[in-house]
Amino acid sequence: MQALAIPAAAHDNFSLLVDSMHRLRARVSKGRLEWDVEASNGREVDVFDRLRPTYILAISSASDVVGCARLLPATGPTMLTRTFPQLLATGRLEVHAGMVESSRFCVDTSLGEGRAGGALHDATLTLFAAIIEWSMANGYREIVTATDLRFERILKRAGWPMRRLGEPEQIGGTVAVAGSLPADKASFERMRPASYVSALAGRPQAA
């Protein structure tokens, strides 16, 4: 399973992969998970995709996008501050330059490749490892996110437990929660599956 980082400056160069990512987000977030998101023409896109994010993709051996996540510096507009401030204990995020937000994490867990009998699919672990690797390479040490209780349990099972930033709240049909995750070498080594191949070599440009 290969990890690929696509910074904002390269979105056009990887337009087919980016389009596949938006289709995956529609299938998983709108379809399987039934999140309250908008999908049009089989693609899920929101206002935060206009803010020059970096996309982290998990690519199968058949060159299919099987997982994705979106990263934005926490010093700018984020989902936590603009969309889900109610998930923060104080209603505010204590932002610093070493903080990045991860959002729109999606994985196609129906894929046969990467099912080695472990607790979690390799695509999930590949994305976790890639998010950490990219964050460290770009000077970030803390990853914040708004997610749900199901995903919080997945993080714990993976050995990358999330520190809550507030109490869970019912948002639509989901019990959502905000949390913080460390971006460090120890976490990366725990998350990295045996099949992990990184295309994040060097120091990718932050979006």
Contacts in CASP RR format, 6 or more apart in sequence:
PFRMAT RR
TARGET T0000
AUTHOR 0000-0000-0000
METHOD contacts of the structure
MODEL  1
MQALAIPAAAHDNFSLLVDSMHRLRARVSKGRLEWDVEASNGREVDVFDR
LRPTYILAISSASDVVGCARLLPATGPTMLTRTFPQLLATGRLEVHAGMV
ESSRFCVDTSLGEGRAGGALHDATLTLFAAIIEWSMANGYREIVTATDLR
FERILKRAGWPMRRLGEPEQIGGTVAVAGSLPADKASFERMRPASYVSAL
AGRPQAA
1 58 0 8 1.000
1 59 0 8 1.000
1 60 0 8 1.000
1 61 0 8 1.000
1 66 0 8 1.000
1 113 0 8 1.000
1 114 0 8 1.000
1 122 0 8 1.000
1 123 0 8 1.000
1 126 0 8 1.000
1 193 0 8 1.000
1 195 0 8 1.000
1 196 0 8 1.000
1 197 0 8 1.000
2 58 0 8 1.000
2 59 0 8 1.000
2 126 0 8 1.000
2 197 0 8 1.000
2 198 0 8 1.000
2 199 0 8 1.000
3 56 0 8 1.000
3 57 0 8 1.000
3 58 0 8 1.000
3 59 0 8 1.000
3 126 0 8 1.000
3 127 0 8 1.000
3 129 0 8 1.000
3 130 0 8 1.000
3 133 0 8 1.000
3 196 0 8 1.000
3 197 0 8 1.000
3 198 0 8 1.000
3 199 0 8 1.000
3 200 0 8 1.000
4 14 0 8 1.000
4 17 0 8 1.000
4 56 0 8 1.000
4 57 0 8 1.000
4 58 0 8 1.000
4 59 0 8 1.000
4 130 0 8 1.000
4 199 0 8 1.000
4 200 0 8 1.000
5 54 0 8 1.000
5 55 0 8 1.000
5 56 0 8 1.000
5 57 0 8 1.000
5 130 0 8 1.000
5 134 0 8 1.000
5 199 0 8 1.000
5 200 0 8 1.000
5 204 0 8 1.000
6 14 0 8 1.000
6 17 0 8 1.000
6 18 0 8 1.000
6 54 0 8 1.000
6 55 0 8 1.000
6 56 0 8 1.000
6 57 0 8 1.000
7 54 0 8 1.000
7 204 0 8 1.000
7 205 0 8 1.000
7 206 0 8 1.000
7 207 0 8 1.000
8 52 0 8 1.000
8 53 0 8 1.000
8 54 0 8 1.000
8 207 0 8 1.000
9 205 0 8 1.000
9 207 0 8 1.000
11 18 0 8 1.000
11 55 0 8 1.000
17 57 0 8 1.000
17 59 0 8 1.000
17 65 0 8 1.000
18 55 0 8 1.000
19 43 0 8 1.000
20 64 0 8 1.000
20 65 0 8 1.000
21 55 0 8 1.000
21 57 0 8 1.000
21 65 0 8 1.000
21 67 0 8 1.000
21 68 0 8 1.000
22 42 0 8 1.000
22 43 0 8 1.000
22 44 0 8 1.000
22 45 0 8 1.000
23 42 0 8 1.000
23 43 0 8 1.000
24 65 0 8 1.000
24 66 0 8 1.000
24 67 0 8 1.000
24 68 0 8 1.000
24 106 0 8 1.000
24 108 0 8 1.000
25 37 0 8 1.000
25 43 0 8 1.000
25 44 0 8 1.000
25 68 0 8 1.000
25 104 0 8 1.000
25 106 0 8 1.000
26 39 0 8 1.000
26 42 0 8 1.000
26 43 0 8 1.000
26 44 0 8 1.000
27 42 0 8 1.000
27 108 0 8 1.000
28 106 0 8 1.000
28 107 0 8 1.000
28 108 0 8 1.000
29 35 0 8 1.000
29 37 0 8 1.000
29 44 0 8 1.000
29 104 0 8 1.000
29 106 0 8 1.000
30 37 0 8 1.000
30 38 0 8 1.000
30 39 0 8 1.000
30 44 0 8 1.000
34 173 0 8 1.000
35 174 0 8 1.000
36 171 0 8 1.000
36 172 0 8 1.000
36 173 0 8 1.000
36 174 0 8 1.000
37 44 0 8 1.000
37 46 0 8 1.000
38 44 0 8 1.000
38 45 0 8 1.000
38 46 0 8 1.000
44 104 0 8 1.000
46 104 0 8 1.000
48 70 0 8 1.000
48 72 0 8 1.000
48 77 0 8 1.000
48 78 0 8 1.000
48 79 0 8 1.000
48 103 0 8 1.000
49 70 0 8 1.000
51 72 0 8 1.000
51 76 0 8 1.000
51 77 0 8 1.000
52 207 0 8 1.000
53 70 0 8 1.000
53 71 0 8 1.000
53 72 0 8 1.000
53 207 0 8 1.000
54 70 0 8 1.000
54 71 0 8 1.000
54 72 0 8 1.000
54 134 0 8 1.000
54 204 0 8 1.000
54 206 0 8 1.000
54 207 0 8 1.000
55 68 0 8 1.000
55 69 0 8 1.000
55 70 0 8 1.000
55 71 0 8 1.000
56 68 0 8 1.000
56 69 0 8 1.000
56 70 0 8 1.000
56 71 0 8 1.000
56 127 0 8 1.000
56 130 0 8 1.000
56 131 0 8 1.000
56 134 0 8 1.000
57 65 0 8 1.000
57 67 0 8 1.000
57 68 0 8 1.000
58 65 0 8 1.000
58 66 0 8 1.000
58 67 0 8 1.000
58 68 0 8 1.000
58 107 0 8 1.000
58 123 0 8 1.000
58 126 0 8 1.000
58 127 0 8 1.000
58 130 0 8 1.000
59 65 0 8 1.000
59 66 0 8 1.000
60 66 0 8 1.000
60 111 0 8 1.000
60 113 0 8 1.000
60 123 0 8 1.000
61 113 0 8 1.000
62 113 0 8 1.000
64 111 0 8 1.000
66 107 0 8 1.000
66 108 0 8 1.000
66 111 0 8 1.000
66 113 0 8 1.000
66 123 0 8 1.000
67 106 0 8 1.000
67 107 0 8 1.000
67 108 0 8 1.000
67 123 0 8 1.000
67 126 0 8 1.000
67 127 0 8 1.000
68 104 0 8 1.000
68 105 0 8 1.000
68 106 0 8 1.000
68 127 0 8 1.000
69 102 0 8 1.000
69 103 0 8 1.000
69 104 0 8 1.000
69 105 0 8 1.000
69 106 0 8 1.000
69 127 0 8 1.000
69 130 0 8 1.000
69 131 0 8 1.000
70 102 0 8 1.000
70 103 0 8 1.000
70 104 0 8 1.000
71 100 0 8 1.000
71 101 0 8 1.000
71 102 0 8 1.000
71 131 0 8 1.000
71 134 0 8 1.000
71 135 0 8 1.000
71 207 0 8 1.000
72 78 0 8 1.000
72 100 0 8 1.000
72 101 0 8 1.000
72 103 0 8 1.000
72 207 0 8 1.000
73 99 0 8 1.000
73 100 0 8 1.000
73 101 0 8 1.000
73 206 0 8 1.000
73 207 0 8 1.000
74 80 0 8 1.000
74 81 0 8 1.000
74 93 0 8 1.000
74 95 0 8 1.000
74 96 0 8 1.000
74 98 0 8 1.000
74 99 0 8 1.000
74 100 0 8 1.000
74 101 0 8 1.000
74 144 0 8 1.000
75 95 0 8 1.000
75 96 0 8 1.000
75 97 0 8 1.000
75 99 0 8 1.000
76 95 0 8 1.000
78 93 0 8 1.000
78 101 0 8 1.000
78 103 0 8 1.000
78 144 0 8 1.000
79 101 0 8 1.000
79 103 0 8 1.000
79 146 0 8 1.000
80 87 0 8 1.000
80 88 0 8 1.000
80 93 0 8 1.000
80 101 0 8 1.000
80 144 0 8 1.000
80 145 0 8 1.000
80 146 0 8 1.000
80 178 0 8 1.000
81 92 0 8 1.000
81 93 0 8 1.000
81 95 0 8 1.000
83 146 0 8 1.000
84 146 0 8 1.000
84 171 0 8 1.000
84 176 0 8 1.000
84 178 0 8 1.000
85 91 0 8 1.000
85 92 0 8 1.000
85 93 0 8 1.000
86 169 0 8 1.000
86 171 0 8 1.000
87 146 0 8 1.000
87 165 0 8 1.000
87 166 0 8 1.000
87 168 0 8 1.000
87 169 0 8 1.000
87 176 0 8 1.000
87 177 0 8 1.000
87 178 0 8 1.000
88 165 0 8 1.000
88 166 0 8 1.000
88 178 0 8 1.000
89 165 0 8 1.000
89 166 0 8 1.000
89 167 0 8 1.000
93 144 0 8 1.000
93 165 0 8 1.000
96 142 0 8 1.000
98 139 0 8 1.000
98 140 0 8 1.000
98 141 0 8 1.000
98 142 0 8 1.000
99 140 0 8 1.000
99 141 0 8 1.000
99 142 0 8 1.000
99 143 0 8 1.000
99 144 0 8 1.000
100 135 0 8 1.000
100 138 0 8 1.000
100 140 0 8 1.000
100 142 0 8 1.000
100 143 0 8 1.000
100 144 0 8 1.000
100 183 0 8 1.000
101 143 0 8 1.000
101 144 0 8 1.000
101 145 0 8 1.000
102 131 0 8 1.000
102 143 0 8 1.000
102 144 0 8 1.000
102 145 0 8 1.000
102 181 0 8 1.000
103 145 0 8 1.000
103 146 0 8 1.000
105 127 0 8 1.000
105 145 0 8 1.000
105 147 0 8 1.000
105 151 0 8 1.000
107 121 0 8 1.000
107 123 0 8 1.000
107 124 0 8 1.000
107 127 0 8 1.000
108 123 0 8 1.000
109 121 0 8 1.000
109 123 0 8 1.000
109 124 0 8 1.000
111 121 0 8 1.000
111 123 0 8 1.000
113 122 0 8 1.000
114 121 0 8 1.000
114 122 0 8 1.000
114 123 0 8 1.000
114 193 0 8 1.000
114 195 0 8 1.000
115 121 0 8 1.000
115 122 0 8 1.000
116 122 0 8 1.000
116 194 0 8 1.000
116 195 0 8 1.000
119 157 0 8 1.000
119 158 0 8 1.000
120 154 0 8 1.000
120 157 0 8 1.000
120 158 0 8 1.000
122 193 0 8 1.000
122 195 0 8 1.000
122 196 0 8 1.000
124 154 0 8 1.000
124 158 0 8 1.000
125 158 0 8 1.000
125 191 0 8 1.000
125 192 0 8 1.000
125 193 0 8 1.000
125 196 0 8 1.000
126 193 0 8 1.000
126 195 0 8 1.000
126 196 0 8 1.000
128 158 0 8 1.000
128 160 0 8 1.000
128 191 0 8 1.000
129 188 0 8 1.000
129 191 0 8 1.000
129 192 0 8 1.000
129 193 0 8 1.000
129 196 0 8 1.000
129 198 0 8 1.000
130 198 0 8 1.000
130 200 0 8 1.000
131 143 0 8 1.000
131 183 0 8 1.000
132 143 0 8 1.000
132 183 0 8 1.000
132 184 0 8 1.000
132 187 0 8 1.000
132 188 0 8 1.000
132 191 0 8 1.000
133 188 0 8 1.000
133 198 0 8 1.000
133 200 0 8 1.000
134 200 0 8 1.000
134 204 0 8 1.000
135 141 0 8 1.000
135 143 0 8 1.000
135 183 0 8 1.000
136 183 0 8 1.000
136 184 0 8 1.000
136 185 0 8 1.000
136 188 0 8 1.000
137 200 0 8 1.000
137 202 0 8 1.000
137 203 0 8 1.000
137 204 0 8 1.000
138 203 0 8 1.000
138 204 0 8 1.000
138 206 0 8 1.000
140 183 0 8 1.000
141 182 0 8 1.000
141 183 0 8 1.000
141 184 0 8 1.000
142 180 0 8 1.000
142 181 0 8 1.000
142 182 0 8 1.000
142 183 0 8 1.000
143 180 0 8 1.000
143 181 0 8 1.000
143 182 0 8 1.000
143 183 0 8 1.000
144 165 0 8 1.000
144 178 0 8 1.000
144 179 0 8 1.000
144 180 0 8 1.000
144 181 0 8 1.000
145 162 0 8 1.000
145 178 0 8 1.000
145 179 0 8 1.000
145 181 0 8 1.000
146 176 0 8 1.000
146 177 0 8 1.000
146 178 0 8 1.000
146 179 0 8 1.000
147 162 0 8 1.000
147 176 0 8 1.000
147 177 0 8 1.000
147 178 0 8 1.000
147 179 0 8 1.000
148 174 0 8 1.000
148 175 0 8 1.000
148 176 0 8 1.000
148 177 0 8 1.000
149 168 0 8 1.000
149 175 0 8 1.000
149 177 0 8 1.000
152 162 0 8 1.000
152 177 0 8 1.000
155 161 0 8 1.000
155 162 0 8 1.000
155 181 0 8 1.000
156 162 0 8 1.000
158 190 0 8 1.000
158 191 0 8 1.000
159 190 0 8 1.000
159 191 0 8 1.000
160 181 0 8 1.000
160 182 0 8 1.000
160 187 0 8 1.000
160 190 0 8 1.000
160 191 0 8 1.000
162 177 0 8 1.000
162 179 0 8 1.000
162 180 0 8 1.000
162 181 0 8 1.000
163 179 0 8 1.000
163 180 0 8 1.000
163 181 0 8 1.000
164 177 0 8 1.000
164 178 0 8 1.000
164 179 0 8 1.000
165 178 0 8 1.000
165 179 0 8 1.000
165 180 0 8 1.000
166 177 0 8 1.000
166 178 0 8 1.000
166 179 0 8 1.000
167 177 0 8 1.000
168 175 0 8 1.000
168 176 0 8 1.000
168 177 0 8 1.000
169 175 0 8 1.000
169 176 0 8 1.000
169 177 0 8 1.000
170 176 0 8 1.000
181 187 0 8 1.000
END
